[in-house]
Amino acid sequence: MLRVIILFFLLVSLSSCSIAPGMKMKPIPPSIQSTSSPNEIKPIFIPINVALVERMHRMSKYNLDDAYYYHIGPHDILNIYVWGHPELSGPMGQAAAEQGTNAPPTLAPTGYLVSSDGEIYFPLVGAVHVAGKTMEQTRMQLTSLLKKYIRKPQVDVRVMGFRSKKIYVMGEVNKPGLQPLTDSPMSITDAINLAGGMDQKTADPSHIFVIRGNYARPEVYWLNAQSPDALLLGENFRLKPQDVVFVSTANIARWNRAIDQILPTIQSLWFTYALIQQVR
């Protein structure tokens, strides 16, 4: 009877391997997509290949060889410095003015926080809308506004806190979590490297996904990076804000995790059986 119970537990556990720790996403056949419930998420799977990358570069506002420009967004923190007027440069500039130009500032360089409406409040000129603008456009805008109060103002604008745009890296990577998009473009390869790389023991490089777009019908870009040269496609696939990069779990890793869950139950059953035999 005990052997029958153990066999039953094994069959149930092995049949549930598909829900073992470590998610797995595979492209859904079109026939299944068309018959899905209207309340279910219906992803559109798109393989990442040479033709797709070239088409995306042609359709992009900036081609691969063109300069990449970061556009300021709400909740970003700007560092604005007006040469010769450190009192206009936020706490860091004020500290430098109080301690001398050669002394290191003691106050934290908090900078100018971009509000939810996309504005900052700058001394002398008041509210300035900066969301959607590049750092160079913001610099020219502030320079034009300050001309009414300062003769030949020289303004420098930098983003010191990138907080408005981010991507998420999940799955079998060493450091999953969110990553901010900065003034340097980020690719799939960059995102995985910043997440500590793929877990060599559990990751399935043939199933790397980028989930993008509407939550009800997202576009799921699929990269098969089993061969090293396929990583070049990942390097040329530029990520966008709110993208989710997901690295699937290898089948062997899912099997090992399922076995790890089953073994304690089997060991308990055998321990109970051994005690019964001793009592007899």
C-alpha positions in Angstrom: 0.0 0.0 0.0 2.8 2.4 0.9 4.5 1.8 -2.5 1.2 2.6 -4.2 1.0 5.9 -2.3 4.6 6.8 -3.2 4.0 6.0 -6.8 0.8 8.1 -6.8 2.8 11.1 -5.3 5.5 10.7 -7.9 3.0 10.7 -10.8 1.2 13.8 -9.5 4.4 15.6 -8.8 5.9 14.8 -12.2 2.7 15.8 -14.0 2.9 19.2 -12.3 6.4 19.9 -13.5 5.0 22.5 -15.8 4.3 24.7 -12.8 7.5 24.0 -11.0 9.6 27.0 -9.9 11.1 28.8 -12.8 8.7 30.2 -15.4 8.8 29.0 -19.0 7.4 31.0 -22.0 7.2 29.5 -25.4 5.7 30.9 -28.6 2.0 30.1 -28.9 0.8 28.5 -32.2 -1.5 30.8 -34.2 -4.4 28.2 -33.9 -4.3 28.5 -30.1 -4.0 32.3 -30.2 -7.2 32.6 -32.3 -9.3 30.4 -29.9 -8.2 32.2 -26.7 -10.8 33.7 -24.4 -11.5 37.4 -24.9 -10.6 38.0 -21.3 -7.1 36.4 -21.7 -3.9 38.1 -22.6 -3.2 37.5 -26.3 0.5 38.0 -27.0 1.9 38.5 -30.5 5.2 36.5 -30.8 7.8 38.1 -33.1 11.2 36.3 -33.7 14.2 38.6 -33.5 16.1 38.1 -36.7 18.2 40.1 -39.1 15.2 41.3 -41.1 13.4 42.5 -38.0 16.4 44.4 -36.7 17.1 46.1 -40.0 13.4 47.1 -40.4 13.3 48.5 -36.8 16.4 50.6 -37.5 14.8 52.0 -40.7 11.5 52.8 -38.9 13.3 54.3 -35.9 13.6 58.0 -35.5 17.3 57.5 -35.0 19.2 54.9 -37.0 21.9 52.7 -35.4 24.7 55.0 -36.5 23.0 58.2 -35.4 23.3 59.9 -32.1 21.1 58.9 -29.2 19.3 61.6 -27.3 17.8 61.2 -23.9 14.5 63.0 -23.4 13.9 64.4 -19.9 10.8 63.0 -18.1 8.8 63.5 -14.9 10.7 62.5 -11.7 14.2 63.0 -13.3 16.6 65.0 -11.3 18.6 67.7 -13.2 21.9 69.3 -12.3 21.9 72.9 -13.7 24.9 75.1 -13.3 25.1 78.7 -14.3 28.7 79.8 -14.6 29.6 82.7 -12.4 26.3 82.3 -10.4 26.6 79.3 -8.1 23.6 80.5 -6.1 21.4 79.4 -9.0 22.9 76.0 -9.2 21.0 74.3 -6.4 22.3 73.1 -3.0 25.6 71.9 -4.5 26.3 75.3 -6.0 25.2 77.1 -2.9 27.5 75.1 -0.8 30.4 75.8 -3.1 29.6 79.5 -2.9 29.5 79.5 0.9 32.8 77.5 1.3 34.7 78.9 -1.6 35.0 77.8 -5.2 37.8 75.3 -4.5 36.2 73.7 -1.4 34.2 70.5 -1.9 30.4 70.9 -1.2 29.1 69.4 2.0 25.4 69.4 1.1 23.9 66.6 -1.0 23.6 67.5 -4.7 19.8 67.1 -4.8 19.4 69.1 -8.0 16.1 70.1 -9.6 13.3 67.5 -9.5 11.1 67.4 -12.6 7.5 67.4 -11.4 4.7 65.1 -12.5 3.6 67.9 -14.9 7.1 67.9 -16.4 8.2 71.2 -14.9 11.0 72.5 -12.8 11.1 75.8 -10.8 14.2 77.7 -11.5 15.3 80.9 -9.8 14.5 84.2 -11.5 12.6 82.6 -14.4 10.0 80.5 -12.4 8.4 77.4 -13.8 10.0 75.9 -16.9 8.6 73.0 -18.8 11.4 70.5 -19.6 9.6 67.1 -20.1 10.2 65.7 -23.6 13.2 67.9 -24.2 16.8 66.9 -24.5 19.5 68.3 -22.3 20.7 70.5 -25.1 17.2 71.9 -25.7 16.8 72.6 -22.0 20.1 74.3 -21.8 19.2 76.6 -24.7 15.8 77.3 -23.2 17.2 78.3 -19.8 19.9 80.4 -21.5 17.2 82.3 -23.4 15.1 82.9 -20.3 18.1 84.0 -18.2 19.2 86.7 -20.7 16.7 89.0 -19.2 18.5 88.9 -15.8 22.1 87.9 -16.6 24.4 89.2 -19.3 25.5 86.4 -21.6 24.5 83.5 -19.3 26.4 80.2 -19.7 24.3 77.3 -18.6 25.2 73.6 -18.3 22.4 71.0 -17.9 22.9 67.3 -17.0 20.6 64.6 -15.8 22.0 63.4 -12.4 19.1 61.1 -11.6 17.5 58.9 -14.3 14.1 58.1 -12.8 11.4 58.6 -15.5 12.3 55.7 -17.9 13.1 52.1 -16.8 13.1 48.5 -18.0 12.7 45.3 -16.1 14.9 42.2 -16.3 13.4 39.0 -14.9 13.8 35.3 -15.1 17.1 33.4 -14.9 19.6 36.2 -14.4 21.8 36.7 -11.4 20.4 40.1 -10.4 16.8 40.5 -11.5 15.1 43.8 -11.1 14.5 47.2 -12.8 17.2 49.2 -14.6 17.0 52.9 -15.5 17.3 54.0 -19.1 20.0 56.6 -19.2 21.6 58.9 -21.8 23.3 55.8 -23.3 21.0 53.5 -25.4 20.4 50.1 -23.9 20.1 46.8 -25.8 19.0 43.3 -24.7 22.7 42.3 -24.3 23.3 45.4 -22.2 20.3 44.7 -19.9 21.3 41.1 -19.3 24.9 42.0 -18.6 23.8 44.8 -16.1 21.7 42.1 -14.4 24.8 40.0 -13.7 24.4 37.9 -16.8 22.4 34.7 -17.3 22.5 32.0 -14.7 24.7 29.4 -16.4 23.0 26.5 -14.5 19.3 27.4 -15.0 18.9 29.8 -17.9 17.7 28.8 -21.3 19.4 31.1 -23.8 17.2 29.8 -26.6 14.2 31.6 -25.1 14.9 35.2 -24.3 11.9 37.5 -24.6 11.2 41.2 -24.7 7.6 42.0 -23.7 6.4 45.4 -25.0 3.2 47.3 -25.6 -0.4 47.0 -24.5 -1.0 44.6 -21.6 -4.0 42.9 -23.3 -2.2 42.3 -26.5 1.6 42.8 -25.9 4.3 42.3 -28.5 6.7 39.5 -27.4 10.0 39.6 -29.2 11.8 36.2 -29.1 15.6 36.0 -29.3 17.2 32.5 -29.7 20.7 33.2 -28.4 21.9 29.6 -28.3 24.7 30.5 -30.7 27.1 33.3 -29.7 26.6 35.2 -33.0 22.9 35.5 -32.2 23.9 37.9 -29.3 24.8 40.4 -32.1 21.1 40.6 -32.8 20.4 41.3 -29.1 23.1 44.0 -29.1 21.3 45.7 -32.0 17.8 45.4 -30.5 17.3 48.7 -28.7 15.0 48.6 -25.6 12.3 51.1 -24.9 10.8 52.4 -21.6 8.7 49.8 -19.7 10.1 46.9 -21.7 10.3 43.6 -19.8 13.3 41.4 -20.6 12.6 37.8 -19.5 15.1 34.9 -19.6 13.4 31.5 -19.5 14.3 28.6 -17.3 16.0 25.5 -18.8 14.0 22.3 -18.8 16.7 20.5 -16.7 16.6 23.2 -14.1 12.8 22.9 -13.9 13.2 19.2 -13.5 15.8 19.6 -10.6 13.5 22.1 -8.8 10.6 19.7 -9.1 12.6 16.9 -7.7 13.7 19.1 -4.9 10.1 19.6 -4.0 9.2 15.9 -4.3 12.2 14.4 -2.3 11.1 15.7 1.2 7.7 14.0 0.7 9.3 10.7 -0.4 11.8 10.8 2.4 9.0 11.4 5.0 7.0 8.5 3.6 10.0 6.2 3.7 10.9 7.3 7.2 7.3 6.6 8.3 7.4 3.2 6.7 10.7 2.3 8.4 9.2 3.2 11.8 6.2 1.0 11.1 8.5 -1.9 10.2 10.4 -1.4 13.5 7.3 -1.4 15.5 6.1 -4.6 13.9 
